[in-house]
Amino acid sequence: MDLIFHEKQEGSLCAQHCLNVLLQGPYFNPVDLASIGRQLDEAERTRMAEGGIDSAEYNRFVAGESSNVDDSGFFSVQVIESALSTFGLRLVRFDSPQSASARANPTSCKAFICNLEQHWLTIRKLGHQWFNLNSLLTNPHLLSDMYLSMYLEQLRAEGYSIFVVEGELPACASHDVLLLQPAVQHTAPALLDDVAIETSAADDSGGENASRMESAPGQDQSLSDVLEMSRQLAHEEEQRQLQAALDASCTGSSGSTGGAQGSASRSTLDESAMMRQAVQASLDSLTTTTGGSGSNRTAASNVALLSGNSAASPATEVSSQQLAVGRKPPVESAADMRQKRLAYFDRQQKPEQPPQHQHRVVSEEPGSLVAVPSPATDKGSSPIAAGSVQSQSAAPVADLMRMSEDEQLEYALAMSQQQ
């Protein structure tokens, strides 16, 4: 295919391309064809002058433009026929009676020249194959014998004027090579206009790419700034979530500790309440069993001792009526309760109380009862141990002061049970 001479379209020089591809060489140029056109114009003027230079037809011919050549580079069929005549070739119309054999069997011809308006193209046989050598194609187009007939009919239907080239064409290397090695074409060539459109689109795309490449540094900087900001936001979000998790963990631990402390406090309170309920039940049983005002007074004194509300004066002691109706003594401070216990223990150590009785009820004022323990018979006896009664006599005040509140409570409970 590379051996085939092919010219691509330049301006309106399709007549020049048509002749050169037909002859398979650069035989003509625009100057040659323009010279042939001027010769044809002069010959026509001479013939018109034979009828008289003063005639209207002659004047119109002289005033008009040339019909053989124009400024765009178009040449008439007369110019092409005159150029081919120098090679002993001539053109015959495909529709004429002389071309009946060509219409019946187009493959028997050597070449065709086709014209539509101001465009010329050549179809020629090289070797044993037909090629469309249209200058508007990027490369020669290989045509099969069957397709040749169809293509000619298509051109006729589109309004082309078809001419059969008769005569011996000049020898060319492409014809000789293709006789020995036929051409193979897998893809039909494209039109130059289509290629130009694609090239223009590619150029535009390349320009856009170049513009993007020129603006790339600024875009890269903006992208870097955005990425850095995104990383900072992500880091802050991680820190915030971590702090929230730590706060939640601390809150849960505090809640658990507070709950445990609350449970311990409630347990302590429940144990104290249960102890007081047990003492109260014991006193109630003693009151029911012994009966009488003396027992009631003794139980009342024990309640005053156990509850820590033993009065230092008659006005603060628990009366028997209050015990009978089950009223609770008023809540007093720890200091007041301690003073009352000390006063009670002081009264326990008075020597005037008879030794044969463990307890003696002394009425200081009407409605007030004070339980006074008898002095110890053995000065060297030790205080009672926690949870058990070591002696039936009252402990000294000094020993009682060394006792804890629980030991004092157990001591009072033991004394009440002995009574």
ROVO-560021 format. One record per residue (C-alpha): residue in one letter; x, y, z. Coordinates in steps of 0.02 Angstrom, whole numbers, plus 50000, padded with zeros to 5 digits. Example, Ala and Ser with C-alpha at 12.3 -4.5 7.8 and 13.67 -1.06 7.14 Angstrom:
BEGIN
<tido residuo="A" u="50615" v="49775" w="50390"/>
<tido residuo="S" u="50684" v="49947" w="50357"/>
//
This chain:
BEGIN
<tido residuo="M" u="50000" v="50000" w="50000"/>
<tido residuo="D" u="50145" v="50119" w="50030"/>
<tido residuo="L" u="50200" v="50101" w="49849"/>
<tido residuo="I" u="50036" v="50174" w="49787"/>
<tido residuo="F" u="50054" v="50359" w="49746"/>
<tido residuo="H" u="49921" v="50456" w="49839"/>
<tido residuo="E" u="49897" v="50644" w="49863"/>
<tido residuo="K" u="49792" v="50716" w="50002"/>
<tido residuo="Q" u="49678" v="50864" w="49977"/>
<tido residuo="E" u="49755" v="51037" w="49975"/>
<tido residuo="G" u="49637" v="51183" w="49950"/>
<tido residuo="S" u="49534" v="51157" w="49792"/>
<tido residuo="L" u="49669" v="51068" w="49694"/>
<tido residuo="C" u="49568" v="50908" w="49679"/>
<tido residuo="A" u="49589" v="50909" w="49488"/>
<tido residuo="Q" u="49778" v="50907" w="49509"/>
<tido residuo="H" u="49766" v="50764" w="49637"/>
<tido residuo="C" u="49649" v="50669" w="49522"/>
<tido residuo="L" u="49769" v="50676" w="49375"/>
<tido residuo="N" u="49926" v="50634" w="49474"/>
<tido residuo="V" u="49852" v="50481" w="49563"/>
<tido residuo="L" u="49784" v="50421" w="49398"/>
<tido residuo="L" u="49956" v="50433" w="49319"/>
<tido residuo="Q" u="50040" v="50375" w="49483"/>
<tido residuo="G" u="50161" v="50519" w="49492"/>
<tido residuo="P" u="50176" v="50707" w="49518"/>
<tido residuo="Y" u="50152" v="50750" w="49336"/>
<tido residuo="F" u="50050" v="50909" w="49355"/>
<tido residuo="N" u="50049" v="51058" w="49471"/>
<tido residuo="P" u="49932" v="51207" w="49486"/>
<tido residuo="V" u="50036" v="51314" w="49369"/>
<tido residuo="D" u="50030" v="51185" w="49231"/>
<tido residuo="L" u="49843" v="51164" w="49244"/>
<tido residuo="A" u="49815" v="51352" w="49254"/>
<tido residuo="S" u="49917" v="51372" w="49095"/>
<tido residuo="I" u="49810" v="51240" w="49010"/>
<tido residuo="G" u="49655" v="51333" w="49069"/>
<tido residuo="R" u="49715" v="51499" w="48997"/>
<tido residuo="Q" u="49753" v="51414" w="48831"/>
<tido residuo="L" u="49577" v="51346" w="48827"/>
<tido residuo="D" u="49507" v="51518" w="48866"/>
<tido residuo="E" u="49607" v="51597" w="48724"/>
<tido residuo="A" u="49550" v="51464" w="48601"/>
<tido residuo="E" u="49369" v="51493" w="48650"/>
<tido residuo="R" u="49390" v="51682" w="48630"/>
<tido residuo="T" u="49460" v="51657" w="48456"/>
<tido residuo="R" u="49312" v="51551" w="48404"/>
<tido residuo="M" u="49190" v="51679" w="48477"/>
<tido residuo="A" u="49278" v="51818" w="48382"/>
<tido residuo="E" u="49244" v="51731" w="48219"/>
<tido residuo="G" u="49063" v="51783" w="48238"/>
<tido residuo="G" u="49114" v="51965" w="48261"/>
<tido residuo="I" u="49198" v="52056" w="48401"/>
<tido residuo="D" u="49052" v="52176" w="48407"/>
<tido residuo="S" u="48924" v="52041" w="48439"/>
<tido residuo="A" u="48835" v="52031" w="48604"/>
<tido residuo="E" u="48890" v="51851" w="48633"/>
<tido residuo="Y" u="49072" v="51895" w="48612"/>
<tido residuo="N" u="49057" v="52043" w="48730"/>
<tido residuo="R" u="48971" v="51936" w="48864"/>
<tido residuo="F" u="49109" v="51804" w="48845"/>
<tido residuo="V" u="49247" v="51929" w="48864"/>
<tido residuo="A" u="49164" v="52014" w="49012"/>
<tido residuo="G" u="49130" v="51850" w="49101"/>
<tido residuo="E" u="49247" v="51746" w="49207"/>
<tido residuo="S" u="49341" v="51596" w="49142"/>
<tido residuo="S" u="49248" v="51431" w="49146"/>
<tido residuo="N" u="49408" v="51327" w="49144"/>
<tido residuo="V" u="49500" v="51392" w="49297"/>
<tido residuo="D" u="49462" v="51504" w="49445"/>
<tido residuo="D" u="49558" v="51584" w="49585"/>
<tido residuo="S" u="49517" v="51441" w="49706"/>
<tido residuo="G" u="49611" v="51313" w="49599"/>
<tido residuo="F" u="49464" v="51226" w="49521"/>
<tido residuo="F" u="49489" v="51163" w="49344"/>
<tido residuo="S" u="49359" v="51110" w="49219"/>
<tido residuo="V" u="49341" v="50941" w="49136"/>
<tido residuo="Q" u="49412" v="51020" w="48976"/>
<tido residuo="V" u="49574" v="51058" w="49070"/>
<tido residuo="I" u="49583" v="50876" w="49131"/>
<tido residuo="E" u="49548" v="50808" w="48957"/>
<tido residuo="S" u="49681" v="50923" w="48883"/>
<tido residuo="A" u="49807" v="50867" w="49016"/>
<tido residuo="L" u="49771" v="50682" w="48983"/>
<tido residuo="S" u="49782" v="50704" w="48796"/>
<tido residuo="T" u="49967" v="50734" w="48814"/>
<tido residuo="F" u="49980" v="50551" w="48874"/>
<tido residuo="G" u="49867" v="50484" w="48737"/>
<tido residuo="L" u="49719" v="50463" w="48854"/>
<tido residuo="R" u="49541" v="50519" w="48834"/>
<tido residuo="L" u="49382" v="50525" w="48937"/>
<tido residuo="V" u="49216" v="50446" w="48887"/>
<tido residuo="R" u="49058" v="50474" w="48984"/>
<tido residuo="F" u="49000" v="50320" w="49077"/>
<tido residuo="D" u="48820" v="50350" w="49020"/>
<tido residuo="S" u="48863" v="50365" w="48836"/>
<tido residuo="P" u="48832" v="50225" w="48710"/>
<tido residuo="Q" u="49018" v="50202" w="48688"/>
<tido residuo="S" u="49030" v="50148" w="48871"/>
<tido residuo="A" u="48900" v="50010" w="48861"/>
<tido residuo="S" u="49033" v="49876" w="48888"/>
<tido residuo="A" u="49102" v="49972" w="49037"/>
<tido residuo="R" u="48931" v="49979" w="49118"/>
<tido residuo="A" u="48907" v="49795" w="49089"/>
<tido residuo="N" u="49077" v="49748" w="49161"/>
<tido residuo="P" u="49164" v="49890" w="49255"/>
<tido residuo="T" u="49311" v="49778" w="49300"/>
<tido residuo="S" u="49362" v="49770" w="49118"/>
<tido residuo="C" u="49410" v="49954" w="49121"/>
<tido residuo="K" u="49574" v="50029" w="49182"/>
<tido residuo="A" u="49516" v="50185" w="49276"/>
<tido residuo="F" u="49372" v="50301" w="49310"/>
<tido residuo="I" u="49368" v="50487" w="49346"/>
<tido residuo="C" u="49218" v="50553" w="49442"/>
<tido residuo="N" u="49159" v="50731" w="49470"/>
<tido residuo="L" u="49027" v="50806" w="49585"/>
<tido residuo="E" u="49013" v="50994" w="49575"/>
<tido residuo="Q" u="49191" v="51052" w="49606"/>
<tido residuo="H" u="49268" v="50891" w="49672"/>
<tido residuo="W" u="49365" v="50764" w="49568"/>
<tido residuo="L" u="49418" v="50588" w="49618"/>
<tido residuo="T" u="49501" v="50439" w="49533"/>
<tido residuo="I" u="49465" v="50252" w="49542"/>
<tido residuo="R" u="49604" v="50150" w="49464"/>
<tido residuo="K" u="49655" v="49970" w="49441"/>
<tido residuo="L" u="49831" v="49929" w="49502"/>
<tido residuo="G" u="49889" v="49752" w="49474"/>
<tido residuo="H" u="49730" v="49649" w="49484"/>
<tido residuo="Q" u="49646" v="49758" w="49619"/>
<tido residuo="W" u="49542" v="49915" w="49618"/>
<tido residuo="F" u="49580" v="50064" w="49729"/>
<tido residuo="N" u="49483" v="50220" w="49772"/>
<tido residuo="L" u="49616" v="50357" w="49764"/>
<tido residuo="N" u="49505" v="50497" w="49826"/>
<tido residuo="S" u="49612" v="50641" w="49892"/>
<tido residuo="L" u="49489" v="50664" w="50037"/>
<tido residuo="L" u="49543" v="50496" w="50111"/>
<tido residuo="T" u="49693" v="50471" w="50221"/>
<tido residuo="N" u="49752" v="50322" w="50118"/>
<tido residuo="P" u="49699" v="50225" w="49962"/>
<tido residuo="H" u="49544" v="50120" w="49989"/>
<tido residuo="L" u="49549" v="49941" w="49924"/>
<tido residuo="L" u="49390" v="49892" w="49828"/>
<tido residuo="S" u="49338" v="49717" w="49781"/>
<tido residuo="D" u="49273" v="49682" w="49605"/>
<tido residuo="M" u="49096" v="49659" w="49670"/>
<tido residuo="Y" u="49101" v="49816" w="49773"/>
<tido residuo="L" u="49168" v="49917" w="49624"/>
<tido residuo="S" u="49005" v="49899" w="49529"/>
<tido residuo="M" u="48904" v="49943" w="49683"/>
<tido residuo="Y" u="49013" v="50093" w="49721"/>
<tido residuo="L" u="48994" v="50163" w="49545"/>
<tido residuo="E" u="48806" v="50145" w="49555"/>
<tido residuo="Q" u="48808" v="50233" w="49723"/>
<tido residuo="L" u="48907" v="50379" w="49648"/>
<tido residuo="R" u="48786" v="50391" w="49502"/>
<tido residuo="A" u="48641" v="50395" w="49625"/>
<tido residuo="E" u="48725" v="50536" w="49721"/>
<tido residuo="G" u="48740" v="50642" w="49561"/>
<tido residuo="Y" u="48921" v="50610" w="49513"/>
<tido residuo="S" u="48974" v="50624" w="49331"/>
<tido residuo="I" u="49077" v="50469" w="49290"/>
<tido residuo="F" u="49205" v="50461" w="49149"/>
<tido residuo="V" u="49292" v="50306" w="49085"/>
<tido residuo="V" u="49478" v="50329" w="49052"/>
<tido residuo="E" u="49530" v="50250" w="48889"/>
<tido residuo="G" u="49708" v="50227" w="48828"/>
<tido residuo="E" u="49871" v="50159" w="48894"/>
<tido residuo="L" u="49917" v="50225" w="49063"/>
<tido residuo="P" u="50099" v="50261" w="49100"/>
<tido residuo="A" u="50195" v="50119" w="49180"/>
<tido residuo="C" u="50216" v="50130" w="49369"/>
<tido residuo="A" u="50306" v="50029" w="49502"/>
<tido residuo="S" u="50151" v="50008" w="49609"/>
<tido residuo="H" u="50060" v="49919" w="49467"/>
<tido residuo="D" u="50204" v="49798" w="49440"/>
<tido residuo="V" u="50222" v="49758" w="49626"/>
<tido residuo="L" u="50037" v="49730" w="49653"/>
<tido residuo="L" u="50034" v="49610" w="49505"/>
<tido residuo="L" u="50154" v="49500" w="49603"/>
<tido residuo="Q" u="50092" v="49535" w="49781"/>
<tido residuo="P" u="49912" v="49592" w="49803"/>
<tido residuo="A" u="49876" v="49716" w="49942"/>
<tido residuo="V" u="49783" v="49672" w="50100"/>
<tido residuo="Q" u="49686" v="49804" w="50197"/>
<tido residuo="H" u="49601" v="49764" w="50362"/>
<tido residuo="T" u="49533" v="49936" w="50403"/>
<tido residuo="A" u="49455" v="50060" w="50284"/>
<tido residuo="P" u="49540" v="50231" w="50283"/>
<tido residuo="A" u="49452" v="50378" w="50364"/>
<tido residuo="L" u="49402" v="50543" w="50286"/>
<tido residuo="L" u="49519" v="50688" w="50314"/>
<tido residuo="D" u="49377" v="50793" w="50384"/>
<tido residuo="D" u="49344" v="50662" w="50518"/>
<tido residuo="V" u="49528" v="50655" w="50560"/>
<tido residuo="A" u="49535" v="50844" w="50568"/>
<tido residuo="I" u="49389" v="50846" w="50689"/>
<tido residuo="E" u="49470" v="50715" w="50798"/>
<tido residuo="T" u="49636" v="50808" w="50793"/>
<tido residuo="S" u="49550" v="50970" w="50840"/>
<tido residuo="A" u="49463" v="50884" w="50984"/>
<tido residuo="A" u="49628" v="50808" w="51039"/>
<tido residuo="D" u="49712" v="50979" w="51029"/>
<tido residuo="D" u="49575" v="51056" w="51133"/>
<tido residuo="S" u="49592" v="50916" w="51259"/>
<tido residuo="G" u="49779" v="50939" w="51259"/>
<tido residuo="G" u="49756" v="51125" w="51289"/>
<tido residuo="E" u="49641" v="51089" w="51435"/>
<tido residuo="N" u="49766" v="50965" w="51502"/>
<tido residuo="A" u="49904" v="51093" w="51483"/>
<tido residuo="S" u="49797" v="51221" w="51574"/>
<tido residuo="R" u="49767" v="51097" w="51713"/>
<tido residuo="M" u="49953" v="51059" w="51718"/>
<tido residuo="E" u="49991" v="51244" w="51732"/>
<tido residuo="S" u="49867" v="51264" w="51874"/>
<tido residuo="A" u="49922" v="51103" w="51956"/>
<tido residuo="P" u="50043" v="51182" w="52083"/>
<tido residuo="G" u="49908" v="51292" w="52156"/>
<tido residuo="Q" u="49784" v="51148" w="52157"/>
<tido residuo="D" u="49912" v="51036" w="52240"/>
<tido residuo="Q" u="49939" v="51166" w="52375"/>
<tido residuo="S" u="49752" v="51182" w="52403"/>
<tido residuo="L" u="49736" v="50993" w="52411"/>
<tido residuo="S" u="49876" v="50984" w="52537"/>
<tido residuo="D" u="49791" v="51115" w="52645"/>
<tido residuo="V" u="49627" v="51020" w="52639"/>
<tido residuo="L" u="49711" v="50856" w="52685"/>
<tido residuo="E" u="49804" v="50937" w="52830"/>
<tido residuo="M" u="49642" v="51013" w="52895"/>
<tido residuo="S" u="49556" v="50844" w="52880"/>
<tido residuo="R" u="49695" v="50760" w="52979"/>
<tido residuo="Q" u="49682" v="50891" w="53116"/>
<tido residuo="L" u="49494" v="50871" w="53129"/>
<tido residuo="A" u="49513" v="50682" w="53137"/>
<tido residuo="H" u="49643" v="50698" w="53276"/>
<tido residuo="E" u="49531" v="50817" w="53376"/>
<tido residuo="E" u="49384" v="50699" w="53356"/>
<tido residuo="E" u="49489" v="50553" w="53419"/>
<tido residuo="Q" u="49545" v="50654" w="53570"/>
<tido residuo="R" u="49366" v="50705" w="53608"/>
<tido residuo="Q" u="49304" v="50526" w="53599"/>
<tido residuo="L" u="49448" v="50467" w="53710"/>
<tido residuo="Q" u="49409" v="50600" w="53840"/>
<tido residuo="A" u="49225" v="50554" w="53837"/>
<tido residuo="A" u="49269" v="50371" w="53865"/>
<tido residuo="L" u="49382" v="50416" w="54012"/>
<tido residuo="D" u="49246" v="50527" w="54089"/>
<tido residuo="A" u="49119" v="50388" w="54071"/>
<tido residuo="S" u="49239" v="50263" w="54152"/>
<tido residuo="C" u="49273" v="50380" w="54299"/>
<tido residuo="T" u="49087" v="50412" w="54321"/>
<tido residuo="G" u="49051" v="50226" w="54322"/>
<tido residuo="S" u="49189" v="50194" w="54450"/>
<tido residuo="S" u="49127" v="50336" w="54561"/>
<tido residuo="G" u="48951" v="50270" w="54548"/>
<tido residuo="S" u="49009" v="50095" w="54593"/>
<tido residuo="T" u="49111" v="50160" w="54741"/>
<tido residuo="G" u="48969" v="50269" w="54800"/>
<tido residuo="G" u="48850" v="50123" w="54782"/>
<tido residuo="A" u="48966" v="50011" w="54883"/>
<tido residuo="Q" u="48985" v="50144" w="55016"/>
<tido residuo="G" u="48798" v="50170" w="55021"/>
<tido residuo="S" u="48772" v="49983" w="55036"/>
<tido residuo="A" u="48899" v="49975" w="55179"/>
<tido residuo="S" u="48813" v="50120" w="55267"/>
<tido residuo="R" u="48644" v="50039" w="55244"/>
<tido residuo="S" u="48715" v="49874" w="55309"/>
<tido residuo="T" u="48785" v="49960" w="55464"/>
<tido residuo="L" u="48620" v="50049" w="55495"/>
<tido residuo="D" u="48524" v="49887" w="55470"/>
<tido residuo="E" u="48637" v="49796" w="55597"/>
<tido residuo="S" u="48614" v="49937" w="55725"/>
<tido residuo="A" u="48427" v="49936" w="55701"/>
<tido residuo="M" u="48422" v="49748" w="55719"/>
<tido residuo="M" u="48523" v="49760" w="55883"/>
<tido residuo="R" u="48405" v="49890" w="55952"/>
<tido residuo="Q" u="48254" v="49786" w="55900"/>
<tido residuo="A" u="48331" v="49635" w="55990"/>
<tido residuo="V" u="48359" v="49736" w="56151"/>
<tido residuo="Q" u="48185" v="49807" w="56140"/>
<tido residuo="A" u="48112" v="49631" w="56118"/>
<tido residuo="S" u="48211" v="49570" w="56269"/>
<tido residuo="L" u="48149" v="49714" w="56375"/>
<tido residuo="D" u="47970" v="49684" w="56318"/>
<tido residuo="S" u="47984" v="49502" w="56370"/>
<tido residuo="L" u="48054" v="49554" w="56540"/>
<tido residuo="T" u="47913" v="49676" w="56566"/>
<tido residuo="T" u="47783" v="49544" w="56522"/>
<tido residuo="T" u="47863" v="49412" w="56634"/>
<tido residuo="T" u="47900" v="49510" w="56794"/>
<tido residuo="G" u="47756" v="49633" w="56791"/>
<tido residuo="G" u="47732" v="49771" w="56917"/>
<tido residuo="S" u="47791" v="49947" w="56926"/>
<tido residuo="G" u="47964" v="49895" w="56987"/>
<tido residuo="S" u="47995" v="49792" w="56832"/>
<tido residuo="N" u="47932" v="49929" w="56722"/>
<tido residuo="R" u="48047" v="50053" w="56806"/>
<tido residuo="T" u="48195" v="49933" w="56788"/>
<tido residuo="A" u="48156" v="49905" w="56603"/>
<tido residuo="A" u="48137" v="50090" w="56577"/>
<tido residuo="S" u="48308" v="50122" w="56654"/>
<tido residuo="N" u="48385" v="49988" w="56543"/>
<tido residuo="V" u="48309" v="50065" w="56388"/>
<tido residuo="A" u="48380" v="50232" w="56438"/>
<tido residuo="L" u="48551" v="50155" w="56460"/>
<tido residuo="L" u="48549" v="50055" w="56298"/>
<tido residuo="S" u="48485" v="50195" w="56190"/>
<tido residuo="G" u="48615" v="50315" w="56260"/>
<tido residuo="N" u="48480" v="50431" w="56324"/>
<tido residuo="S" u="48507" v="50408" w="56513"/>
<tido residuo="A" u="48465" v="50575" w="56592"/>
<tido residuo="A" u="48579" v="50674" w="56703"/>
<tido residuo="S" u="48424" v="50761" w="56773"/>
<tido residuo="P" u="48248" v="50698" w="56811"/>
<tido residuo="A" u="48177" v="50798" w="56665"/>
<tido residuo="T" u="48273" v="50698" w="56533"/>
<tido residuo="E" u="48241" v="50519" w="56597"/>
<tido residuo="V" u="48122" v="50399" w="56512"/>
<tido residuo="S" u="47959" v="50375" w="56605"/>
<tido residuo="S" u="47866" v="50212" w="56624"/>
<tido residuo="Q" u="47718" v="50282" w="56530"/>
<tido residuo="Q" u="47830" v="50317" w="56379"/>
<tido residuo="L" u="47896" v="50139" w="56384"/>
<tido residuo="A" u="47721" v="50067" w="56400"/>
<tido residuo="V" u="47655" v="50157" w="56248"/>
<tido residuo="G" u="47813" v="50117" w="56148"/>
<tido residuo="R" u="47869" v="50294" w="56116"/>
<tido residuo="K" u="48049" v="50326" w="56063"/>
<tido residuo="P" u="48158" v="50448" w="56159"/>
<tido residuo="P" u="48206" v="50607" w="56071"/>
<tido residuo="V" u="48364" v="50607" w="55967"/>
<tido residuo="E" u="48508" v="50692" w="56056"/>
<tido residuo="S" u="48686" v="50734" w="56009"/>
<tido residuo="A" u="48834" v="50619" w="56043"/>
<tido residuo="A" u="48905" v="50739" w="56174"/>
<tido residuo="D" u="48741" v="50742" w="56271"/>
<tido residuo="M" u="48729" v="50554" w="56265"/>
<tido residuo="R" u="48908" v="50536" w="56330"/>
<tido residuo="Q" u="48876" v="50655" w="56474"/>
<tido residuo="K" u="48720" v="50559" w="56520"/>
<tido residuo="R" u="48815" v="50394" w="56521"/>
<tido residuo="L" u="48951" v="50469" w="56635"/>
<tido residuo="A" u="48820" v="50536" w="56754"/>
<tido residuo="Y" u="48738" v="50367" w="56759"/>
<tido residuo="F" u="48901" v="50278" w="56797"/>
<tido residuo="D" u="48939" v="50404" w="56935"/>
<tido residuo="R" u="48775" v="50364" w="57020"/>
<tido residuo="Q" u="48817" v="50180" w="57004"/>
<tido residuo="Q" u="48968" v="50204" w="57119"/>
<tido residuo="K" u="48875" v="50282" w="57267"/>
<tido residuo="P" u="48913" v="50182" w="57428"/>
<tido residuo="E" u="48748" v="50211" w="57518"/>
<tido residuo="Q" u="48658" v="50084" w="57409"/>
<tido residuo="P" u="48624" v="49918" w="57498"/>
<tido residuo="P" u="48741" v="49776" w="57444"/>
<tido residuo="Q" u="48607" v="49643" w="57450"/>
<tido residuo="H" u="48520" v="49716" w="57298"/>
<tido residuo="Q" u="48602" v="49731" w="57131"/>
<tido residuo="H" u="48496" v="49880" w="57081"/>
<tido residuo="R" u="48401" v="50007" w="57180"/>
<tido residuo="V" u="48275" v="50123" w="57106"/>
<tido residuo="V" u="48288" v="50299" w="57176"/>
<tido residuo="S" u="48151" v="50419" w="57140"/>
<tido residuo="E" u="48222" v="50593" w="57133"/>
<tido residuo="E" u="48069" v="50677" w="57064"/>
<tido residuo="P" u="47895" v="50619" w="57033"/>
<tido residuo="G" u="47880" v="50530" w="56867"/>
<tido residuo="S" u="48070" v="50502" w="56851"/>
<tido residuo="L" u="48162" v="50340" w="56879"/>
<tido residuo="V" u="48351" v="50314" w="56883"/>
<tido residuo="A" u="48431" v="50141" w="56884"/>
<tido residuo="V" u="48586" v="50139" w="56997"/>
<tido residuo="P" u="48700" v="49986" w="57002"/>
<tido residuo="S" u="48772" v="49928" w="57168"/>
<tido residuo="P" u="48958" v="49948" w="57203"/>
<tido residuo="A" u="49075" v="49805" w="57166"/>
<tido residuo="T" u="49112" v="49688" w="57309"/>
<tido residuo="D" u="49287" v="49655" w="57246"/>
<tido residuo="K" u="49392" v="49808" w="57217"/>
<tido residuo="G" u="49517" v="49711" w="57115"/>
<tido residuo="S" u="49393" v="49630" w="56999"/>
<tido residuo="S" u="49418" v="49661" w="56812"/>
<tido residuo="P" u="49283" v="49731" w="56697"/>
<tido residuo="I" u="49171" v="49615" w="56600"/>
<tido residuo="A" u="49227" v="49550" w="56431"/>
<tido residuo="A" u="49134" v="49586" w="56269"/>
<tido residuo="G" u="48993" v="49463" w="56237"/>
<tido residuo="S" u="48996" v="49380" w="56412"/>
<tido residuo="V" u="48962" v="49424" w="56597"/>
<tido residuo="Q" u="49113" v="49394" w="56710"/>
<tido residuo="S" u="49034" v="49458" w="56873"/>
<tido residuo="Q" u="48863" v="49503" w="56935"/>
<tido residuo="S" u="48925" v="49661" w="57022"/>
<tido residuo="A" u="48936" v="49829" w="56937"/>
<tido residuo="A" u="49100" v="49880" w="56857"/>
<tido residuo="P" u="49195" v="50034" w="56917"/>
<tido residuo="V" u="49173" v="50195" w="56820"/>
<tido residuo="A" u="49354" v="50191" w="56765"/>
<tido residuo="D" u="49329" v="50019" w="56689"/>
<tido residuo="L" u="49169" v="50072" w="56607"/>
<tido residuo="M" u="49258" v="50222" w="56530"/>
<tido residuo="R" u="49384" v="50106" w="56451"/>
<tido residuo="M" u="49246" v="50003" w="56370"/>
<tido residuo="S" u="49187" v="50034" w="56194"/>
<tido residuo="E" u="49008" v="50079" w="56161"/>
<tido residuo="D" u="48970" v="49901" w="56104"/>
<tido residuo="E" u="49045" v="49831" w="56265"/>
<tido residuo="Q" u="48945" v="49956" w="56368"/>
<tido residuo="L" u="48788" v="49904" w="56273"/>
<tido residuo="E" u="48821" v="49720" w="56307"/>
<tido residuo="Y" u="48856" v="49761" w="56490"/>
<tido residuo="A" u="48690" v="49851" w="56508"/>
<tido residuo="L" u="48600" v="49707" w="56422"/>
<tido residuo="A" u="48680" v="49581" w="56540"/>
<tido residuo="M" u="48630" v="49684" w="56694"/>
<tido residuo="S" u="48452" v="49694" w="56631"/>
<tido residuo="Q" u="48443" v="49506" w="56607"/>
<tido residuo="Q" u="48508" v="49477" w="56787"/>
<tido residuo="Q" u="48367" v="49584" w="56852"/>
//
